[in-house]
């Protein structure tokens, strides 16, 4: 996959919202579901986009929420927006993470070269940063498609 095209595709999700991420049900590819919105004055309808990172040989997820915030965010009432809204702590129940500072393609590394050689296809590494999770994915190809509202990643056809 052309790195300039890949970088452009990643730039397009800046400051939108991640509503789901994880390996697909067949466990080879990693998907990030983004809720993309625009200023209502533009007339652009919001959409759910599936960023499918194909041939994903590594996926790391780590918190970006500071330890002090975690400490005050352990109450299970915070996993529901209605019960957590008036509590101190991170309200997990909003069910989305802001894509800020966003996603960026990382420079070629020893790891990407090693996997490219082993698989016989180009591999890339991307860092996706949100206000709750940071993802680092090592993959070969990216496909973007719109999914319907209510899309359930784990339903098999």
C-alpha positions in Angstrom: 0.0 0.0 0.0 1.3 3.4 -0.9 2.4 5.3 2.2 1.2 8.7 1.0 -2.3 7.2 0.4 -2.2 5.5 3.8 -1.2 8.7 5.6 -4.0 10.6 3.9 -6.6 7.9 4.9 -5.4 8.2 8.5 -5.5 12.1 8.4 -9.2 11.9 7.5 -10.3 10.5 10.9 -8.6 13.2 13.0 -10.9 14.5 15.8 -13.7 12.1 15.1 -14.8 9.3 17.5 -13.7 5.7 17.9 -16.8 3.7 18.9 -15.2 0.2 18.7 -11.9 -1.4 18.0 -10.6 -5.0 18.1 -9.8 -8.0 16.0 -12.4 -9.2 13.6 -14.3 -12.5 14.3 -11.8 -14.4 12.1 -8.9 -12.9 14.1 -6.6 -11.9 11.2 -7.6 -8.3 10.6 -8.1 -5.4 13.1 -10.9 -3.0 12.8 -11.5 0.4 14.1 -15.0 1.8 13.8 -15.1 5.6 13.6 -18.1 7.8 13.9 -17.4 10.7 11.5 -19.3 13.9 11.8 -19.0 17.4 10.2 -20.4 20.8 11.1 -24.2 20.5 10.6 -24.0 23.6 8.3 -22.1 21.6 5.7 -25.0 19.2 5.1 -22.7 16.2 5.4 -24.5 13.3 7.0 -22.6 11.7 9.9 -21.4 8.1 9.1 -19.8 5.1 10.7 -16.6 4.1 9.0 -14.8 0.8 9.3 -11.1 1.1 9.1 -10.0 -2.5 8.4 -6.2 -3.0 9.0 -5.6 -6.2 7.0 -3.0 -8.8 7.8 -2.5 -7.3 11.3 0.4 -9.2 12.9 0.5 -7.0 16.0 -2.0 -5.0 17.9 -1.2 -3.2 21.2 -3.7 -1.3 23.2 -2.7 0.8 26.2 -4.6 3.3 28.3 -4.0 7.0 27.8 -6.0 7.8 31.0 -3.6 8.9 33.8 -3.3 6.6 36.8 -4.8 9.3 39.1 -7.9 9.4 36.9 -8.1 5.6 36.8 -8.0 5.5 40.6 -11.2 7.6 40.8 -12.8 5.9 37.8 -13.2 2.3 39.2 -16.8 2.8 40.3 -19.0 0.6 38.1 -21.6 3.4 37.9 -19.1 5.1 35.5 -19.6 2.4 32.8 -23.2 3.8 32.3 -23.6 7.3 31.1 -26.8 8.0 33.1 -25.4 6.7 36.4 -21.9 8.1 36.0 -22.6 11.6 34.7 -22.6 13.3 38.1 -19.7 11.3 39.6 -16.0 12.3 39.8 -13.9 10.2 37.4 -13.8 9.2 33.8 -17.2 8.3 32.5 -16.6 5.2 30.4 -20.3 5.0 29.6 -20.1 7.7 26.9 -19.1 4.7 24.7 -16.7 6.5 22.4 -13.2 8.0 22.5 -12.1 11.2 20.8 -9.6 10.6 18.1 -7.2 13.3 19.3 -4.4 13.7 18.6 -5.4 11.2 16.0 -3.7 8.5 13.8 -0.3 8.7 12.2 1.8 6.4 10.2 5.1 5.6 11.9 8.4 5.5 10.1 9.7 2.3 8.7 11.4 0.2 11.5 13.3 -3.0 12.0 10.1 -4.6 13.0 8.2 -3.5 9.8 11.1 -4.6 7.6 11.3 -8.0 9.4 7.6 -8.7 8.9 7.7 -7.4 5.3 10.4 -9.9 4.5 8.8 -12.8 6.4 5.4 -12.3 4.7 6.5 -11.1 1.3 4.3 -8.0 1.4 4.9 -4.5 2.6 4.1 -3.9 6.3 3.3 -0.6 8.1 3.0 0.6 11.6 0.4 3.1 12.8 -0.3 4.8 16.1 -3.8 5.8 16.9 -4.2 8.0 19.9 -7.5 8.8 21.7 -8.5 10.3 25.0 -8.7 6.8 26.5 -6.7 4.3 24.5 -3.6 4.3 22.4 -3.3 1.7 19.7 -0.3 0.6 17.8 -1.0 -1.7 14.9 1.4 -3.5 12.5 -0.4 -4.5 9.3 -0.1 -4.5 5.5 -3.2 -3.0 4.0 -6.0 -0.6 5.0 -9.5 -0.7 3.6 -12.1 1.9 4.6 -15.8 1.3 4.1 -19.1 2.7 5.5 -21.0 0.4 7.9 -24.7 0.8 8.9 -25.8 2.3 12.2 -25.9 -0.5 14.7 -23.1 -2.5 12.9 -22.1 -5.4 15.2 -18.5 -6.5 14.5 -19.0 -10.0 15.8 -22.0 -11.1 13.9 -21.2 -13.9 11.4 -23.0 -14.1 8.1 
